[in-house]
């Protein structure tokens, strides 16, 4: 039995605590109050987050996981872009797709319904619900889905292919039998059109 299976018996909080332990979060991962900061200085130091979730600075990959996790706590989405924000300055972050990746999604099926819990590549764990909705973009030419989930304050995580397959396996057809949706925390999220 996996640690996740053990946690399911303990309920939602047990699952979240188990996932945080697995990713090495001792409870200290907490986003800074970036919404309260309005620095005048804005700089571009060639900081980027690539589609695969890696962070780069001036063409070199940032390999220190603790540093990446620290940066993730001060990330903010504004109307004109994504920034690392401190009380004294904003640093432009060039994001290729989404700033995070939802690397796994766990399912807790309780008597009151199903709840899904996502874990990102930087160790952030959260429940998929009204504040953390799923959306799926579909390429018009290829029909390929690109699923995302909101992590916080407009910042999204692209849902990894294995995690999306899990969502699809937990999904249900709508009344017309043409679209698939998944339920979490009493919220319904559309996963896309069903193709033959």
C-alpha positions in Angstrom: 0.0 0.0 0.0 1.4 3.4 -1.0 1.7 6.4 1.3 -1.1 8.0 -0.7 -3.4 4.9 0.0 -2.6 5.3 3.7 -3.5 9.0 3.5 -6.9 8.4 1.8 -8.1 6.7 5.0 -7.2 9.9 6.9 -9.3 12.1 4.6 -8.4 15.1 2.6 -6.0 16.8 5.1 -4.2 13.5 5.4 -3.7 13.2 1.7 -2.5 16.8 1.4 0.0 16.3 4.3 1.2 13.0 2.8 1.8 14.7 -0.6 3.6 17.6 1.0 5.9 15.2 2.9 6.7 13.4 -0.4 7.8 16.6 -2.1 9.8 17.7 0.8 7.6 20.5 1.9 7.8 20.9 5.7 4.9 23.3 5.6 7.2 26.3 5.0 6.1 26.7 1.3 4.0 29.8 1.5 3.7 32.4 -1.2 4.8 35.9 -0.1 2.2 38.7 0.1 3.2 39.9 -3.4 -0.3 41.4 -3.9 0.6 44.0 -1.3 3.8 45.2 -3.0 3.9 47.9 -5.7 7.6 48.6 -6.5 8.4 51.3 -9.0 11.5 49.6 -10.4 11.0 47.0 -13.1 13.9 45.2 -14.7 14.5 42.5 -17.3 17.4 40.2 -16.3 16.6 37.5 -18.9 14.8 35.3 -16.4 12.6 32.6 -18.1 10.5 29.6 -17.4 10.5 27.1 -20.2 7.7 24.8 -21.2 9.3 21.8 -19.4 9.1 23.8 -16.1 12.8 24.6 -15.9 14.0 28.0 -14.8 16.7 29.9 -16.7 18.7 33.1 -16.2 20.8 34.7 -18.9 20.8 31.4 -20.9 21.9 29.2 -18.0 19.6 26.8 -16.2 18.9 27.4 -12.5 19.5 23.9 -11.0 19.2 24.7 -7.3 15.8 23.4 -6.4 15.6 25.5 -3.2 16.2 28.7 -5.2 13.6 27.8 -7.8 11.1 27.1 -5.0 12.0 30.4 -3.4 11.4 32.2 -6.7 8.1 30.5 -7.0 6.9 32.0 -3.8 7.4 35.6 -5.1 5.8 35.0 -8.6 2.9 37.2 -9.5 0.7 37.6 -12.6 -0.1 41.1 -13.6 -2.2 42.3 -16.5 0.9 42.8 -18.6 2.9 39.8 -17.7 4.5 37.6 -15.0 7.0 38.9 -12.5 9.2 38.0 -9.6 8.1 40.7 -7.1 9.8 42.1 -4.0 9.0 45.2 -2.1 11.6 47.1 -4.0 11.5 45.8 -7.6 9.7 43.6 -10.2 11.7 41.3 -12.4 10.2 40.3 -15.7 9.8 36.5 -16.2 9.5 35.3 -19.7 7.1 32.3 -19.6 7.0 29.9 -22.5 3.7 28.3 -21.6 2.7 28.2 -17.9 4.9 29.0 -14.9 4.2 25.6 -13.2 3.5 22.0 -14.1 1.0 19.9 -12.3 3.1 16.7 -12.1 0.5 14.6 -10.4 -3.1 14.6 -9.3 -4.4 12.3 -6.6 -8.0 11.3 -6.1 -9.9 11.1 -2.7 -13.3 9.5 -3.0 -15.3 10.1 0.1 -19.0 9.6 0.8 -19.7 13.3 0.0 -18.0 13.1 -3.4 -14.7 13.2 -5.1 -11.9 15.6 -4.4 -8.8 16.0 -6.5 -5.5 17.2 -5.1 -2.7 18.5 -7.4 1.0 18.7 -6.8 3.2 21.1 -8.9 6.8 20.7 -9.9 7.8 23.2 -7.2 6.1 21.3 -4.4 2.9 23.3 -4.1 -0.1 21.2 -3.1 -3.7 22.3 -3.5 -7.3 21.1 -3.9 -8.8 21.4 -7.4 -12.0 23.5 -6.6 -13.7 26.8 -7.5 -10.6 28.7 -6.6 -8.3 26.3 -8.5 -10.3 25.5 -11.7 -9.2 23.3 -14.6 -9.4 24.6 -18.1 -8.6 22.8 -21.4 -7.5 24.4 -24.6 -7.8 22.3 -27.7 -5.7 22.8 -30.8 -8.2 23.4 -33.7 -5.9 21.6 -36.3 -4.7 18.6 -34.3 -7.4 18.2 -31.7 -4.6 17.9 -29.1 -5.8 19.1 -25.6 -3.6 21.4 -23.5 -5.0 21.2 -19.9 -4.2 23.8 -17.2 -5.2 24.3 -13.5 -5.0 27.6 -11.6 -2.5 27.4 -8.8 -3.1 30.9 -7.3 -4.0 34.4 -8.4 -4.1 33.7 -12.1 -0.9 31.7 -12.1 -1.5 28.4 -13.8 0.1 25.0 -14.0 0.1 22.9 -17.2 -1.2 19.5 -16.3 1.3 16.8 -17.3 0.2 14.1 -19.7 0.2 11.3 -17.1 -1.9 13.5 -14.7 -4.3 14.4 -17.5 -4.7 10.7 -18.3 -5.7 10.2 -14.7 -8.3 13.0 -14.9 -9.7 11.4 -18.1 -10.0 8.0 -16.4 -11.9 9.7 -13.5 -14.1 11.7 -15.9 -17.7 11.2 -16.8 -19.7 11.8 -20.0 -22.2 14.6 -20.1 -25.9 13.9 -20.9 -25.2 14.3 -24.7 -22.4 11.8 -24.4 -20.2 14.1 -26.4 -18.2 15.9 -23.7 -16.1 14.6 -20.8 -16.0 16.3 -17.4 -14.5 15.7 -14.0 -15.9 16.6 -10.6 -13.8 17.8 -7.7 -15.0 19.5 -4.5 -18.5 19.7 -5.9 -17.3 21.6 -8.9 -17.5 20.3 -12.5 -14.7 20.9 -15.0 -15.0 20.3 -18.7 -12.2 18.2 -20.2 -13.2 18.4 -23.8 -15.1 16.8 -26.6 -15.1 13.0 -26.9 -13.8 11.8 -30.2 -14.4 8.4 -31.7 
